[in-house]
């Protein structure tokens, strides 16, 4: 079991590196791109990406999450793993083919899409790359080092292409293509490396029916999730302007970067939790779950508070002065860091491994319904701010629904967390940083100084209060560093 724990820590580190790369790439590129393409250009790409996400969603048919679970459960049996992967690949081939037919029909018949037909075709390559990538297999096998190295390499290529090819406002089609390159073109290597993990030759004796019910349930879950994560952008595109979409996408881009940090711990847990549950190791499951939820609160709370205070400076630094309309939506949308972090853990990392996909589906249907209603009511009058309100309420409702279902597991964990220390740390960190606003520096120096004051103060208070998880993480980090130093001295 020790080996598995080391592996889990390694997976977490690799996923943190991957998360940091996803954080750094937009930090470098978006300030450059947003100032050239302006809100209208970035809005066009954001709208196209949101539209294509629905076709990608159908082509995936719930396989990404289901594939991790089912492949993780048979990963010790190469023949059964190969058969399972090939069965899911056949299903994905059919749905991808149908998805492209539907996309072609929509592209040729919807007037709103005619002016930027090339952009939609370029962005639609995401459907194909997602199909051949089979990321779910590599996650099921916990190949996070490979996933991280491959992803960073393509992000670097995309970064170079961004600065070399985007020079004027009309280059938004190129931006759309580079975005897909960074996000999913690396999946080509996934396809080429399949032979290392499964038998490529057809196994035979396929039973596609055994997958249909669970993948359809996961597909319904994905539909509901996609509705309240992309519907706001889509509705803004049809009910407002490309500029409003650009404002909203600037706020959402920052939010998504922060969410990826919050959910990084959960991303590596699904295959391991599925393994624990299948083998009846419930004590290990509860221990991992408790630490994961504690970590989410510990890291999401300070980021939420800080970026609500410094939303204006963050937007101006990343996007420029032409994106002032994104500030209020960003402030409104920040609480979703906590809601998404909690629902990701409760839904994908707890309910799904226990086979309770329907509970997750019901919670997401509730979120999608509320998002649709609120967007329809608020977007016509409040545009991007109205969309932000809809997203916050949708994410809160999803998390609350799942919390009620899992109250016997989650409430005891929440009671064990030292909330007083966290709130105290947040309060003192806020006081320690807000003075920076009064000296009127430029956005970069304001963020640099205020973030240092805020997060250092937060960490110091947690250390003085001896917050349990913080102390444990500190001991592990210093223990790892000490071990490395000893090995270096021996050499």
Buried (B, 14 or more C-beta within 10 A) or exposed (E): EEEBEEBBEBBBBBBBBBBBBBBBBBBEBBBBBBBBBBBBBBBBBBBBBBBBBBBBBBBBBBBBBBBBBBBBBBBEEEEBBBBBBBBBBBBBEEBBEBBBEEBEEBBEEEEEBEEBEEBBBBBBBBBBBBBBBBBBBBBBBBBBBBBBBBBBEBBEBBBEBBEEEBEEEEBBBBBBBBBBBBBBBBBBBBEEBBEEBBBEEEBEEBEEEEBEEBBBBBBBBBBBBBBBBBBBBBBBBEBBBBBBBBBBBBBBBBBBBBBBBBBBBBBBBBBBBBBBBEEEBEEBBBEBBBBBBBBBBBBBBBBBBBBBBBBBBBBBBBBBEBBBBBBBBBBBBBBBBBBBBBBBBBBBBBBBBEEBBEBBBBBBBBBBBBBBEBBEEBBEEBBBBBBBBBBBBBBBBBBBBBBEBBEEBBEEBBEEBBEEBBEBBBBBBBEBBBEBBEEEBEBEEBBEBBBEBBBEBBBBBBEEBEBBBBEEBBEEEEEEEEEEEEEEEEE
